[in-house]
Amino acid sequence: MSTPFEPNEEQPLLQAEGLTHYYGRRLGCRGIDLELHEGEVLAIVGESGSGKSTLLKLLSTELPPTSGQVSYRMRDGAMRDLATLSEAERRLLLRTDWGFVRQHAEEGLRMTVSAGGNVGERLMAVGWRHFGEIRDEAGDWLDRVEIARTRMDDDPRTFSGGMRQRLQIARNLVTRPRLVFMDEPTGGLDVSVQARLLDLIRSLVAEFGLAAVIVTHDLSVARLLSHRIMVMKEGEVIEAGLTDQVLDDPHAPYTQLLVSSVLAA
């Protein structure tokens, strides 16, 4: 991101300490420490099998850690170990303070529910009850993500891949979460569709001051969207820092190789 991020003096929004996960005997990731502040975007990059998706699942409570912990600053200011949340508290967090944009939009959408219904469901989960107001807000969000309101009652199965991804973004951001997890949000899309989607994500993140954790293998996505970057290899973080600094002057040989492979492409 071209605009620098200056963390405030408050506690981090999300914090991981010694985060480790094993799949049986196979290492997923090991000894991960990180802090994320409000309004900050962190990119986690690495090749397939580097541990970046495992880390994202641990941060978002989809996987329990083998050791270590993840803490989150709740709206009352208290830092909570996410492992201590009840299932009801966890579900509330996922519906309100958090969003999760998945690589395959069909995993993040209700594919048998209309486009407007997908957005409206999230509003109903946080207490909206007036049908007209829900429909109006859903329509406003379809406008934001460049989906025609005339498609509001259409089935997402009739949408293109790029439209499905934009609908998934609307569904996740309509409740103004403080933190959004994104797993390869532009993966599998045509280059021109990727560019439009990245512009949309960047503008919405900036507009709402969202904190975000983005997993990607694409360094150009990391450069465009993130303030800081973590490079993973074989389950460990091998380099981390400000995105432009790491990508312009990589120190770890593996990061140098990743950067040079992009330049050579």
Steps between C-alpha positions, in 0.01 A plus 500: 500500500630842415372661820710405806328348800568643844374270778333677789613462857216268593532128540506305175169386359630147439804336657656156455767359729697184428228375269565140393294231333581143402286274280593183681877492454500741206581862577247760399671803653723560799579779746312782328486837676312792351305813585236672289364844579173659396511620141812298418526249215739206536586274207620145563685368196678182401480206265244222529570301816680786674248507786326825413151348471550309824593825672189673364279218631663526842453878515135469397430215750430245225784289639598457866870561572721214611672762716505877532201730501310762305354801681251756373405840638126498545286811461512556877881526474576168670752266338352150489672171428285373213531143628300601809199633306180303518356374171230767521761775552705367210197493267410856600853614424488336157167669422588848624865598553655266244465420132655218299542530124585156361683413180205298373201729539255209511651409837421845637154545349162329533480391139127421515414840649459811282775761475302743716418223743868418546567858608176530696564184704806659656296809594231284659770322701587831668142596576352666190132405468329748262482333157499826304804636684688173456423497128605864460831440681565186294433700185742772611769236552438340161558848357825529695636175361385578145215251478184638338204526737294326234696184593396518867254213473725287279660176610881533551539186290416719198787741581852500357794420728586868540140591584479224758815629664365855508174371650698314766679825584166682537367221723804526727533878520134601536521478881813723509733241660823611660704209365480310171686183407562444129624173352637549146214743419600534133611141442373333183362820345599653167762774519256778405247376757775478763597863441144627550455287810826620653402863442166429669660329801756777543237776486265328746779417746609864496144639519403297806840491672495121506773284641568207270710186478548395138651169394641503148772345288493809276752764606332765285179449703700536822667819378173658390293417808724465806696721737706214642599161368602165647684249281452136595693188406456148637270618776715783635527874444835569337461873437257772606476877482350789307380370166692738276822455699483120493413480130748769391787378717440137602756355739410131521621297200154344463334846484762609248409196289127579519558862398740412218256242359234773477740741331604233252141411411 
